[in-house]
């Protein structure tokens, strides 16, 4: 199996930068926007650069990722079964339905081949009378209180999630995003297949997309400044695990 670390030209400890061969660069997906902009909860500009250059394969799956993958189709089905609630949120009438996303293996794990720099995969769309009207974004969380807003609801979305969904809305030519959030307890991560959505543990949230013109411009300039030139941004203490992985490579 090919190891992406073979593309490393130099790891510059003095300047805290990695130089690499720009053989094939990956796209800026929704989860990468916030880290590139410096507001990511789960990643950093350095880590994203290493992923996009193919040097780092991404974090190993953990119980939170696995639960999210298992529960995503369950929540999509729940949205379909509660389409009246979705219709009311969007103020839609007529025939409203949930559009299933094209499977990753059928689209090269990218739903936006029309854009050269930006891409990714949506969780679905909301259709009304034959036309797409909103992005469907599905999330799971074990920290319900973090989502609580000033009105006692649970609509306090992070910048990470808003940028992710807003990129896909922008690429889809849509303004509205319907978030379906499944709140899990710790015990649910041990048995995610047994989790059942209901009115208490699942919330529907309607958001307008963030204006993406400037964020996308900044991300594009970052891409050109670093990735196209074959080097990363400086690493920080937060990147210790990624750096350890890169330095562990032993060419044969």
N, C-alpha and C positions, 0 to 999 in steps of 0.2 A: 504494500500500500504506500502511495506517495505521501511523504511527510512535508507539509508546507514550509517547515522550518528550513528546508534546503534552499529556499529563496532568499534567506538572510545573507546579506553581504558583510555586515559588520554590526556589532553591538557596541556602541560608543558609551562607555561608562562615564566618561568625563562630562559629556553633554547630555547624557540620559536620553539618547536617541538610537533607534534601530534603523539601519539602512537595508533596503531589500530590492529585489528584482521585481519590477512592475509587470509581471507576466500576464496575470488576469485579475483585475480588481472587481470586487463585489459591489453591489449597489448600496446606496443609502436607504435603508428600510425605516419603517416607522419607529422601531425600538432604538434606532441609532441616532435619531434627530436630537433628542434631549441631551445625551452624552456629548455629542459634538458641540452643542451649544453651551456645555458646561453646567447643565442642570439635571443630569441623569441621576437617578436613584440607585441604579444597579450596575452602572458601567462608567467608563472614563473615556476621554478622547483617545488616549493611548491604546486602551483595550479595543476600542472600536476600530482603530486604524489597523491593528494587528489582525483582527477578524476579517476586515475587508481585503487585506493583502493576502489572506490565506495562511498567515503565520501561526495563528492561534485558532483552534477549532471551536472555541466557545466553551462555556462552563459545562461541567458534567451534569447530567440530569439529577435533580433532587426530588424530594417528595412533593414540593410545591409545584414544580414543573409537571411532574407526572399526574398530579391531581388535576391541574389545569387542563391538560390534554384529554384526560378521561371525561371531565365534566363539560368541556366546551360543547360537544354535540348534544348533551343533555339540556344545556341552557338554550341552545338554538331551537331545539324541539319545544321547550317551554315557551319561548317567544312565539313560536308558531301556534301553540295551543292557547296563548293569551294575546292573540293578534288584536283583539278589541282594545286592550290596554295600550298597545303600540299605536293603533290608529288614533286613539284619543290624545295621546302625547303629541302626535304630529298634526292633529287636526285634519285627518284624512277621512274621506268617505269612499264608498265604492268597494271594489275588489282589492283588498290589501293582503299581501302575503310576504313570507320570508323567502329570499332567494338563497339557496345553498351555494357556498363558494366552490369554485373549480378545485379539485384535489391537487395538492402540490406536485405529485409525480406526473400529472397530466399537463402541467403548465410550466415545468421547470422551476417550481417553487417561486414563481413571480406572476402576479396578476396584472402587471403594468409594463408590458414589453414595449409600449409606445414611448417610454421615457428611458433615456440612456443612463442617467445617474441615479434616479430615484425609483424604488420599487418596493416589493413586499407582498404580503398576502392578507386579504381582508377575511373577517369571520363571517361575512354575509352582507346582504343588502335588504332593505325594506322596499318592496314593490307596491305601487298603487296604479291600477288601471294600465298595467303593461309597461310602466316606466319606473326606473330606479328613483327613489325619493330620499333615501337616507342610507348611511353606512350603519351596519350592525357591528358593534364591538363588544366582545364577550370577555369578562374578567372574573377571576376568583380571588378572594382575599380572606385572610384569617385575622384581619385587623379592622373590624367593623367600625370601631370608634373613630378611627382615623378618617373615615369618610363622612362623619357627622358634620352637618352644616349648622348655621346659626338659627335655623328654623326648626331644628329637630329632625330634619330629614337626613338622607345619606347621599348627598350630591357633591361632596367635596373631592373632586378628582385632582390627581397630581398633574404637574406639568408634563411628566413623562407620558402619562396616558393620553393627555389632551394633544400633545404633539404627534404621538403615534397615530391616533385616529384622524386627526386633522390632515396629516399628510395623505392618508388614503382617501379622505373626502376630497381634497384638492385634486388628486390624480384622477378621481372619478367624476369630477365636475359637480360635486354635491356640496350643500351647505350644512345639512343636519346630520347628527350622529346620535344613534340610539345605543346607549350602553346597557348591557344586561349584566348585573353584578351578582354573583353567587357568593354569599358569605359563609365560610366554613369554620368549624370549630377544630381544635387540634386533633380530636379523635377521627375527624373526617379524612385527614391526610393518610391515616393508616388504612382506611377502607373507602376510598373515593367512589368505588362502584356502587356503594350502598347509599350514597348521598342523594336525597330527593329534594328538588326545588319546591318552595312554597311561598306564600305571601310574606312570611316572616324572614326567611333567609335569602330571598331574591328580590332585587330592586331594579326597576326600569328608570333610566335617567336620560333625558333629552338635553343635548348640548349643541350649540352652534359651533362650527369649526373655528379654530384660531386662524387669524389672518396669516397665511403661510408665505406670502411673497418675500418678506425680509428673512425669516428663518431659513427658507430654502435657498435664498441667495447666499446667506452666510455659510450654510452647509456646503454649497457648491464651491464657494471660494476656498473653504477648508480642504475640500477634496482635491482641488487643483494645486493648492499650496503644498500639501503633504503627500498624498497618495500618488498623484501623477508625477511627482518629483522623486518618489522612491524613498521617502523617510517618514518616520512617525513624529507626532508631537512628543514633547518631553514626558517621560514617565514620572510618576509620583509614588509616594509610599503606598497608595491604594492599589498600585499595579504590581505589588510584590509577587503575587502568585503567577501572574502572566509572565513576568520577567524570569521567574524561576523555571517555568515551563520552557521558555525560549532558550535559556542557557543550558538546559539539560540535554539539548540535542547533540548527538555525537555522530558526525558524518562518518560513513564507512570508508 
